[in-house]
């Protein structure tokens, strides 16, 4: 199953970029793509994850799995983000064992969101 890695490309990590300078979130997005993402991970740029006070942020999600939001990231964290996304993709429920997570995923988690239960429609 393919999982989605959302990357906030508008994050500025509390800084105002100079004219012509790329936003820090966009730099993180580029660094993640350059690091090489496994086929099981779909990287999607997004305008805002509403974690602005937490610096550059990402979110991992997939149907039937827990979702996670991580913050306080920069382009130097791209290899760890890719490793964490690959581990998330390999976990059937999205819960990666604590010691198997990259350190940034252990220390910079902003939110863990349960999967949405799908309620079957009833025939009337």
C-alpha positions in Angstrom: 0.0 0.0 0.0 1.2 3.5 -0.8 1.4 6.0 2.0 1.3 9.8 1.6 4.0 12.1 2.9 2.6 15.6 2.9 5.3 18.3 3.1 4.4 21.9 3.9 6.2 23.9 1.2 5.2 27.3 2.6 6.8 26.7 6.1 9.2 29.5 6.9 10.2 28.3 10.4 9.6 31.7 11.8 11.9 33.4 9.3 11.0 35.8 6.5 12.8 34.7 3.4 14.6 37.4 1.4 13.2 38.3 -2.0 14.0 35.4 -4.4 14.9 33.0 -1.6 13.1 29.7 -1.4 10.9 29.0 1.7 12.5 26.5 4.1 9.6 24.1 3.6 10.1 24.1 -0.1 13.8 23.4 0.5 12.8 20.5 2.7 10.5 19.2 0.0 13.2 19.3 -2.6 15.7 17.6 -0.3 13.3 14.8 0.4 12.8 14.2 -3.3 16.6 14.3 -3.9 17.2 11.8 -1.0 15.1 9.3 -3.0 11.8 8.1 -1.7 10.7 4.5 -1.9 7.9 3.6 -4.4 5.6 2.9 -1.4 5.7 6.6 -0.5 3.9 9.3 -2.4 5.3 12.8 -1.6 2.7 15.6 -1.9 3.5 19.2 -1.4 0.8 21.2 0.5 0.3 24.9 1.2 0.0 24.7 5.0 -0.2 22.1 7.8 -1.1 24.7 10.4 2.0 23.9 12.5 3.5 27.3 11.7 4.9 27.9 15.2 6.7 24.5 15.0 8.9 25.2 12.0 8.9 23.1 8.9 6.4 20.2 9.1 5.3 17.0 7.4 2.5 14.6 7.9 2.3 10.8 7.2 -1.0 9.1 6.5 -2.6 6.1 4.8 -6.1 4.6 4.9 -6.6 2.4 8.0 -3.5 3.6 9.7 -2.6 6.1 12.4 -1.4 9.5 10.9 1.5 11.5 12.3 2.5 15.2 12.1 6.2 16.1 12.7 7.7 19.5 13.0 10.9 21.4 13.7 12.4 20.0 10.5 14.8 21.3 7.9 16.4 20.1 4.7 19.2 18.4 6.6 16.6 16.1 8.1 15.5 14.8 4.6 17.3 11.4 4.9 15.7 10.7 8.3 12.3 11.8 6.9 12.7 9.3 4.1 13.8 6.5 6.4 10.8 7.2 8.8 8.4 7.3 5.9 9.7 3.9 4.6 9.3 2.4 8.1 5.8 3.8 8.3 5.0 2.3 4.9 6.2 -1.1 6.1 4.1 -1.0 9.3 0.6 -2.5 8.7 -1.1 -0.1 11.1 1.3 2.9 10.8 2.8 2.3 14.2 6.5 1.9 13.9 8.2 0.5 17.0 9.8 3.3 19.0 13.4 2.1 18.6 12.9 1.6 14.9 12.0 5.3 14.3 14.6 7.9 13.3 15.4 10.1 16.3 13.5 13.1 14.7 10.4 11.0 14.6 10.8 10.1 18.3 11.5 13.6 19.5 9.7 15.9 17.0 6.2 14.4 16.8 3.5 17.1 17.0 0.4 14.8 16.7 -0.6 11.2 16.4 -4.1 10.9 14.9 -6.1 7.6 14.9 -7.4 6.2 11.7 -11.0 7.0 10.7 -13.2 3.9 11.1 -15.2 3.3 8.0 -18.8 2.6 8.9 -20.6 0.5 6.4 -23.8 1.9 4.9 -27.0 0.2 6.0 -29.7 -0.7 3.5 -33.0 1.0 4.1 
